[in-house]
Amino acid sequence: MTERRSVGYSVHREVLDEGAVEEMAEKSEVKVTLSVKVKESLRCSGPRMKSLILGFLPILSWLPRYPVRDNAVGDLVSGISVGIMQLPQGMAYALLAAVPPVYGLYSSFYPVLVYFLFGTSKHISVGTYAVMSVMIGGVTERLAPDADFLSWDNVSNTSVVDLLSRDAERVRVAAAVTFMSGLFQILLGLVHFGFVVTYLSEPLVRGYTTAAAIHVVVSQLKYTFGISPARFSGPFSLIYTVLEVCYLLPQTNVGALVVSIVAIVGLILVKELNNYLGKKLPVPIPVELIAIVVATLISWQVNLEDKYGVDVVGLIPSGLQPPVLPTASLFGQVIGDAFALSVVGYGIAISLGRIFALKYGYKVDANQELIALGLSNSVGGIFQCFAISCSMSRTMVQESTGGKTQVAGALSAVVILFITLWIGTLFEDLPKAVLAAIIYVNLQGMMKQFKDIPALWRTSRVDMCVWVATFILTVLFNPDLGLAASIAFSLLTVIFRTQLPSYSLLGRVGDTDLYRPVEEYNQVPGVVIFRSSATLYFANAEMYQDALAEKTGLDITSILSAKKKLEAKRKRQEKKEAKRARKDAKKDRERDTCLPPAGVVESLQSGGFFSGQVTKACLFSTNHDAVLHCLSERTDGSHTDSESEEEVTHTHTVTHAHTHTHTHTHTHTHTHTHTHTHTHTHTHTHTHTHTHACTSHMHVCTCLRLCDISACCI
């Protein structure tokens, strides 16, 4: 390893306080008013219009530059594979939604085409999803129960359910709630609700997707073992389903189990062959497509369904339904369910979208994703579809078969259309156990995310807790409630980190302007630099004060107590100055009402913080400037102390939160004290807090770093 060439630099300048910096910077006094900002945001120009159009229709930015030679084959194979996979999943999830199976095919066609136009993720496969289907089923069965469609059969003298009327009503309910959920997503996207993605940290997303993979595996066990477990929903449904499957294991269909095992072994072998050959193959072997075709041919030739009872896809209806406006009278009854569907569907899609965006190095627009999903559901509701989101199993298949853009998604929709209209009957003999095997094998990557736990244990225990808590909550409470609970837990960890920061003392690195913990570098003689790893605000102000007293010996409480004892003696001397300060503060408050939010110095100035005792000379651009100022004052003060035997005690304390309190106490041969209390609201993020305490004889100076500005008062 070659050594880095030593390069030195030297900077010679005066110690700069904020007043000097303002003079050098020549700040402009022109303030941008709110009306000017509104006019600027509404201004229309060619480049701005182009940016808005490309942002709303992302396909216009990437499709004209589509690399046909590099992506066409992979997208074609991926689209066909996912399209064939959409066929049985759409029909199965339609049953979960309590609507006829053909409506699952519609939900795999119309919304996919809409997302192709408006979506920003290149790899996720939108369409039917088990969690969304279960939530839809709860609404349809609640608003259109069997009891409402009973009729008397004169032949059997019993009550029977009018299935046609019941199914028609449930389709109307599903379409109405889907349309409403789409409107909610569009509205949330327009108001930029996508900021919630900020709280979906990588540990949260990876823990969530791992737990969702467990849900997917459990949902496919019935096809692997050829059993029919009872349907469960709500919290702990995963546990109930596993117990039900274990109870039904003696009834396992051997034919379905053998088909599943053979398919799993074959898929794993070919995938390992793909990994081994690597770049030698122009395109990975489409093992999923081969498995589907071969399994269908064998099932048809051997007649697996009749001879061995293996569950197959079954009848696939043909034809499309015309668009129908949703029933507006149902909107009031489904508004709560629609909002829950919109949030859950978005959370699932954006979680997977971020994973693949991180893996392949591109960005997913959170707000545009909301709009894209909203348009997909709104248009889908008009065509009698039920709510869609992103399927993990299909997304894994789409990515593993070479899909690189949403062209694969559009091709899968074309496959669904082609199957629905013409060749659906050719796949009626496809065993569902083969589809389950494809899902298992493609979830290998998600299962490997369990390796995150030891890695996070070594790097960040809090992030590890987020991962584990997200996984447990999602497994126990299902992906919908689990996601909300996981986000809440993640927010609690943010509060935990700010309330329990690490405090340390800093020392100077040699003869430089760098400062590091005193455990590694020597402390500056006569100067104590106190550092907090979190922003100082009301929730951790008391702990900050205790840590400051513990590490520096500066007891704020005793200083404030001494200040109160001198209050009576100071009133007469400060009467004129306090009157002038109130007038200045009144003028500043009147001026502040018409100003936009400003920086730290501007906020302090407009809030009346600066006065004759506290000026901008107390603020410094860097820690090093503040330390040098402390050292110079220490040197000057030592002569004064020895000659006049004057005791000087100065304290400057800042609580950086919704309430800022500044207290200054001076004791000289003549007593003079200035007290200034100002309440100021200020939002501050990603800023470390440093306190510098300079001691010389009886001289104490405390400096606090505010938003990259070091504050010091002597």
C-alpha positions, 0 to 999 in steps of 0.5 A: 500500500502506497503512503499518502504524500504529505501536503501541508497548508497554513491559514493566517487570519484573525479570530472571526466572530459573527459580527466580523463574518457579516462584515466580510460576507456583505450580507444582502438586506433584501428579504424574500417575502412569502408572496414572492415565493408563491409567485415564483412557485406558480411561474410558468416557463418552458423548462419548468413545464418540461420538468413537471411533465417528465415528473408526472409521466416518467415513461417519457424520460426513460422509454425514448432512451430504452437500450433495446440490445441490452434489456429487450431479451431480459424484459421479454423473458421476465414479462412472460414469466411474471405474466404466467405467474400473474395468472394463478395468483390473480385467480387465487387472490380474487378468492381471498377478496371474495370476488369471482376469480376472473376479476383477479385477472382484470386486476393483473392487467389494467393497473399494471399498464397504468403503473407502467406509464406513471411509476418510477421503480424499474423492478417491482411487479405491481398487481394482486397481493395477498394482504390487500386481497384479505383486507378487501375480502373483509370489506366485501364480506361485511357489506355483502354477507351471504345472509343478505342474499338468501332465497327460498328453494321450493324444490328442497324447501331450504334457503339457498344463497343467490350466488350471482347477486351476491358476487355482483354486489361484492364486485361493486363493493370491491370496486368502490373501496378500490376507487376510494383508496386510489383517490386517497393515494393521489391526494397524499401524493399531491400534498407530498405525503411521501416524506413518510419514506424518510422513516423507513430506514434500511433496517426497518425495510429489510426486517419488514421484507424478511417477515413478509417473506415468511408470510408468503411462504406460509401462504403457499404451504397449502399448495405444497402439501395439497391441504385446505387449511381454514382461513384466518385474518387479523393479528396472530393469523400466521401462527394460527395458519401454521398450527392448522397446517401442522394439524392437517399434515396427516392429510398431505397429498403425496402427489402435490408434495412430490411435484413441489420437491422435484420443482424446488430441486430443479429450480435450485440446480439451474439457478446455481448453474446460472450463478456458476456460468455467470457472464458466459451466458448472454441471458440467464436460463429462464428456469421458471418459464421452463418449469411452468411449461414442462409441469403443465405438459406433464400434468396434462399428459399424466392427468395429475388432477384426476389420478393423484388429486393434485390441485391445478389452476383450473378453469380460466374464463375469457373476455373483458368487462366494460368500464363501470363507474363505482357506486357512489352510495358506498363511498361513505361506508368504505372510506375508513377501509379505503384509507387503510388500504391506501397506506398499506399498499403504498408502504409495501410498494415503497419498501420493496421499491427502495430495496431494488433502487438501492441494489441497482443504484437509482432513485424512487420518487416517493410522491410519484409512487403514491400518484402512480399507485393511486391512478392504478387503483382509481382506473382499476376501480372503474374496470371492476378491479380490486386494490393492488400493490407490489408482490414480493414473489413476483418481483423476485421472479421479475428481477431474477429472470432478467427484468430491468425496466417496467417494460417487463411489467407491461409485457406481463399485462399483455400476457394476461390479456392474451391468456384471458382472451385466447389461450387461457385453457392451455394453462388450466392443468398447471399444478399450483405446487410448481408455482409455490416452488418458484416462490420458495426458491426466489425468496432465498435472497430475502431469507439471507437477510437474517445475516443482518442481525449479527452485522447490526449487533456489531455496528449499531444496537439500536438499528438491530433492535429496529430490525428485530422489532420490525420482523416480530411485529410484522410476523405477529400482526400481519404486514398491514398492522406490522408496518404501522407498528414498526414505523412507530417503533422506529420513531421511538428510537429516534426520540431515544437517540436524542434523549440519551446522546453520548457526551464527551470532552474534546482535545486538540489534535496537535497544532491544528484546528481539529478536535477529538475525544480527550481519550485520544488527544490531549486537552487544551490547557485551561480550556474544556470543550464539551460535546453532545452527539445530539441536538439540544432541545427541551427533552434532553436539556436537563440531562445535558445540564447534568452531563455538563456539570459532571464533566466540566464542574460547571454547576448551572443551578448554583449559578442561577441561584446566585443570580436570584440573590443579586436580583434586588441589587441589580434592578435599579442599575438595570432599569434604564437598560431594561426599558431600552431592551423592551423597546428594541424587542417590541420593534424586532417582534413587529418586524419578525411577523413579516419575515420568512424563517431565517437562519440562527443568527437572523433568528436571534437578531430578529427575536431581540437576543442581541443587546449591549451585553450580548453581541454578535462578538459572542458567536464564532464561525468555528470551534477553533475560533472560539477556543483561541478567543477563550485562550486570549481572554484567559491570558488577558484576564490573568493580568487583571486578576493579579493586579486588581484581585478582581473575581470574574464569573461569567456563564453563558448557557443556551438551551437549544429547544423551543425555549432558549434561556440566556443568563449572564452573571458578572461580579466585579468590584462594582456589581453589574448584572444583565438578565435577558430571557427570550422565547424563540422557536427554532427547528434544528437538525443534524447539528452537534453541540459543543461547549467550551469552558475556559478556566484561569484563576477565577475566570470561567467561560462557556461556549456553545456551538449553534448550527455550525456557529460557536457561541462564546461570552466573556 
